[in-house]
Amino acid sequence: VALAELVRASLALVQPLAQARGVAVELAPGAGASHVLADRVRLRQVLVNLLSNAIKYNREHGRVIVLWERQDDTVTLH
């Protein structure tokens, strides 16, 4: 799964909620291209849930920034 593509698609899905709450959501500029071995549907579901919670429990006019790091065979999402 192309992670950047999936994160962008997930951000687009939660954008209306973010706009309604005045929360900025963005992909970190330094987030490089990365592929992960995952179930695309389940990973998108997890991302959308995490992003939705980050928006819902954020302060008004807050920010949610998504980035990841690759270390060896592991990708960590922040």
N, C-alpha and C positions, 0 to 999 in steps of 0.2 A: 504494500500500500504506500503510495506517495503521501507522506505525512503533511507536507505543506499544502497540498491540494485538499486533503481531508480537513485540515484545520480551517482553511479559507471557506470551505463549504459549510462547516459547522458555525463559523462566525457569521456567515450570511443568514443562517437559520435563526440565530438568536438576536440579530440586529434589531428587529422591531421591538423586542422586549427591552433591549439596551436603550433605544431611542426614547421609549416611553418613560424610562426611569432616569434619563439624562446621563447614562453611563457610557463612556467611550470604550469600545472594544477594538483591539488591534493585534496584529501579528508583529512581534518584535522585528525590527529591521535586520538584525543579525542572524535570524533563524534561517539556517542553511537548508539546502535540499537534503532530504533524508528519506529512506524507504525503511519500512518496518514490516515484519512478518506478523500479520494480524488479520482478524476477520473484519473487513471493511465496515459492515453494518453495525457490528457490536462496538467497534472503536468509535464510530461516529456517534452512536448512542451515548457512550460514556463521555465523549467530548461535549456533546450538547448538554447533557445533564450537569457536568462540571461548570460549563460556561453559564448555564442558566442560574445555578446556585451562586456563582461569583457575582452575577448581575443582581439577583434578588437580594442578597445579603450585603451588598456594597452600599456605600453612602451615596446620596444623591450627587450627581455630577462627578462620580468617581471614575476610575479607569480599571480595565482588565487588559492585561498584556500577556499574550501567549508566546512562550519561547521554549526551546528544547535544547538539550545537550546530548551528544553522543559520546559514550565512553566505552571502548571495546565493542561488545555486542549488545550494549544496553542504551536505550534512549530514554532520557528523563524529561518529562514535560513539566514546565513551571508555569 
